[in-house]
Amino acid sequence: MKILVTTDGSERSLCVLPHAARFATALGAELVLMRVLDPRIDASKEVAPALEDATGRVRERWAAELREVLAARAIAGEIHIAERKWGEDIPSAIHGAADELGATLLAMDSRGTGAIRHALFGSVTMGVISRADLPVMTLGDCPPAPGHTGAYHLLVTSDGSPDARSVIPGLGDILSPGKTKVTLLQVVVMRALEPEAEAEARGMTELRPLLERIPAGVEAAAMVRVVPPGAGIDTAIAGAAAEVGADAIASATHGHSARRHLVAGSTALGVVKLAEVPVILVKSHAVD
């Protein structure tokens, strides 16, 4: 199992690194810290006989800097400098590296100051999420990683829809017996004149198909939070994550593309902004 952490070299883009390291430690995964190099831009100021020589110098310098980042944080990991090909965009370069390295999970911060510099729903992060066939861990703010040990605790959210069920198969090898535990959460908005107990029972009924999809041997529990109409579902999810001591929140992105769904004011956007832990996004698809 391998987790690929991207950085643009800025401090802000490294906020996700300790959270990714917690994931890697809990699941026994190899961590790879990667930066994408564009020879025509990043090597343009190097004085060298040829572009290839200039690119080599930048590659060596960046690799040394990334090794220092890991050493300063006492994080075990490997370094990878991916080269952006002519006509290729950053998300494609990141996905190419993920395929080359056989990554199980991508981790990237939602903000930075260089190539990955936009807010969560800026071009690079959204480009990565919308194309990803593997889970993407992202972080809205820059909270410290919780000092948890033992199994990695995922709060997995659902809205009861068929698309939401794809989060379980989408998480794949992350759901590993003895290494991961899951709390399924559904936030239910009360209907007119509906008693709270009835709303809670409705949510638990909708959670059962998802609970049945948890791999055998993975510790799992289910919880329902009932909120009145107009209440913040994202606030309820972030609060539940803090309540159960989750290491991360996992959610399927709904809609025809991650960009369409998330930019359109989705709950996932609010959760990423509010949560004190990373959000692992899985590109959704309809599941029976």
Residue, then its C-alpha position, 0 to 999 in steps of 0.5 A: m500500500k502506498i500513499l502519494v503526498t503532493t507538494d508545490g514546495s510551499e509550507r501551506s501545501l505541507c499541512v496535509l503531510p502529518h495527517a498522511a503520515r498518521f494514515a501511513t503508520a496506521l495502515g503500514a503504507e509507504l509514504v512518498l512525498m512528490r513534487v511536479l517539475d516543469p522543465r520549461i518553467d522551473a529550470s528556466k533560470e538555471v545556467a546550464p549547457a542544456l535544458e536537460d542539465a538544468t532540469g537535473r540540477v533542479r531535480e537534485r535540489w528539490a529532492a534534497e529539500l523534500r528529504e529535509v522536510l521529512a527529516a525535520r518532521a521525523i516522517a519516514g518516506e521516499i521522495h519522487i520528482a515527477e516531470r511534467k511532459w509537454g502539453e500535460d497539465i498538473p493533474s495529469a502529471i500527478h495521476g501519471a505519477a500515481d499510476e507509475l508508483g501504484a498509489t493507493l491514496l493521493a494526499m494534497d492540501s487544498r491551498g498552496t502558493g505555487a502550482i497547487r495554490h488555489a482554494l479547494f475548488g481551484s483548478v489543480t485540486m479539482g482536476v485531480i479529484s474529478r479524474a481520480d480513480l483512487p481516493v483523494m485526501t485533502l485538508g481545508d485548514c491547517p490543523p495539527a494531526p491528532g495524536h492517535t495511535g492504533a487503528y485508523h478511524l474513518l467517519v464515513t458519511s452517507d445521504g442514503s442515496p445509491d451514489a453514496r454507497s460507492v464510498i465503501p468499494g471506492l475506499g478499497d484497500i484502505l478498509s483493512p481488518g485490524k488497521t481501520k475502523v469505521t463509523l458510518l454517519q447519516v445526517v437526517v433532516m427532519r420532515a414536517l411534523e416528523p418526530e425525532a425518533e422516527a427521523e433517526a429510525r429512518g436514517m438507520t434504515e438507510l444506513r444498513p445497506l452501507l453497513e453490510r458493505i463493510p469488509a469482514g473483520v473491519e470494526a464498524a458502527a453506525m450513527v445518525r444525527v437528526v437536524p432541523p430543516g435549514a441546519g448545517i449538515d456540514t457542521a453536524i458532520a464535522g462535529a460528529a468527527a470530533e465527537v468520535g475522535a475520527d482521523a479522517i472523514a470519508s465521503a463520495t462525491h456525487g454528480h457527473s463530475a467532482r467539479r460540478h458537484l463540489v463547486a455547486g455548494s455541496t455539503a462536502l465543500g463545507v465539511v472540508k472547510l469546517a473539519e479539523v481532520p482531512v476529508i477523503l473524497v471518493k469519486s461516486h458512481a451508482v451502486d445497487 
